[in-house]
Amino acid sequence: MALRADRYASRAGTLLFLGCVGLSLAAMSLPPAWRDPVAAALRQTILAPFLELQQQSELLRTSHSRFERVVAQRDSAALAATFLPELRNENTRLRVLLGLGQRLGTGYTPAEVLHQAAPTDPLTLEVSAGRRQGVRPLAPVVSPEGLVGVVFAVDAQTSVVVTWAHPEFRASAMAADGGVYGIAAPHGTEGPGVWLLELRGVPYLQAVPVGTVILTSGLGGVLPRGIPLGTVLGVVGETEGWERTYLVRPAVQPAGVTHVMILGAARNGADLHNAFPPVQETP
Amino acid sequence: MRRSDKYRVWVILAVLVALQFSVRNRLGNERTAPDFLLLALLIYTIRSQPGRSAAAGFVVGLLRDALTPASFGAGALAHTLVGYLSAWGKAVFFAENLFVNGCLFFAGTWCRNVVVALASGKLKGGQLGWELLVWSPLQSLTTAVAGVAVLWLFGRWLAIRLSES
């Protein structure tokens, strides 16, 4: 049945709408010092059961995939058991391929990424570990491929991670051989270089070859030294006779990350270069 | 109208909210999977008054903003606008038709994403173009398909004006 517009367009409804728009605009203009506690309070109260549900769902999905992997591994093991030498070789290869977690040893918190249906999702990620798991603000967040971002806000059970794609993200970076230093930042939003990093502030006379692996330098004390950021693609800009900016292909794409590791305070000042699998430098 | 009919609508809306946080992450790409939370809001708005729809949109948007602080406030604004315009447009223009409702779901999702992307100010240039011309239409399409499926399966339950119940 059609509904009459004149009955629907009441003055109270219009005022309610305008009030909500006004509150939305007020929320957008809130300074971070006011905005963050409001967001944290909502996450810890109303949204807590929903985040718990999402976390359980992620665990269930992971368990299912793990079960399938275990079944596949069991079948593979049954087949490989008939060829013991091959099984030994397989074991050797698996030991070499042990994950980042075992190389890191201790001092990290594993977490699932709880992706949200928002266009800005790759800029900030919600992860399933918080204060109770020992997560602290500004903790580095990594995946086996490299740096994902840093922790921005910490709640009891979850945390918000600012990824390298966020316009305000910056990291002190260096070439893998430690010969060149610069500042890594998101490349921007124009042209074909979207979702790439750039290495800024490299002295003009210090050329960085294409394919050079870029790591965190550890300067500044927030990020440990040696976490892969990406690989140099080429020069993207230069200030004549002064400095160059290089385009860097990121090691990690935040939109595709499902599991991360949040490093603890004990990692500050450490060199994690050996914890990550070596990235091949492409000439 | 039976008293139990009123609760059926709320049960469907609650199921959609639960799907958002439990099933959505298994439906492929995060950027293109249907947005069940927005779908619940749109189903509510097409049966409710514009003022209440705007308020519901504001609450939903603010809660989502708490999960994506990069665009805090932008989600509340977007959901408020979409909720109000959906309820108003439905009352004034739209017929009770499955295809038209599907178009409403598509347009509502796309407009929400447009407002969030523009109001947040975080996406520009190529990023904005890809978001608005590729990812958002795909998400709008999957949301519209999910919405049409819900209306097709539970249309009789949803043929209730929440504002009158």
Interface residues (C-beta under 8 A of the other chain):
Chain A: M1 A2 L3 R4 A5 Y8 A9 S10 A12 G13 T14 L15 L16 F17 C20 V21 L23 S24 L25 A26 A27 M28 S29 L30 R35 D36 V38 A39 A40 L42 R43 I46 L47 F50 L51 L53 Q54 Q56 S57 E58 R61 L114 H115 Q116 A117 A118 P119 T120 D121 L123 T124 E126 F152 A153 V160 V162 H166 P167 G188 T189 E190 G191 P192 G193 V194 W195 A255
Chain B: V17 A18 Q20 F21 S22 V23 R24 N25 R26 E30 R31 A33 D35 L37 L38 Q49 P50 G51 R52 A54 A55 G57 F58 G61 L62 L63 R64 D65 A66 L67 T68 P69 A70 S71 F72 G73 A74 G75 A76 L77 T80 L81 Y84 A87 W88 K90 A91 V92 A95 E96 N113 V116 A117 A119 S120 K122 L123 K124 G125 G126 Q127 L128 W130 E131 W135 S136 Q139 R161
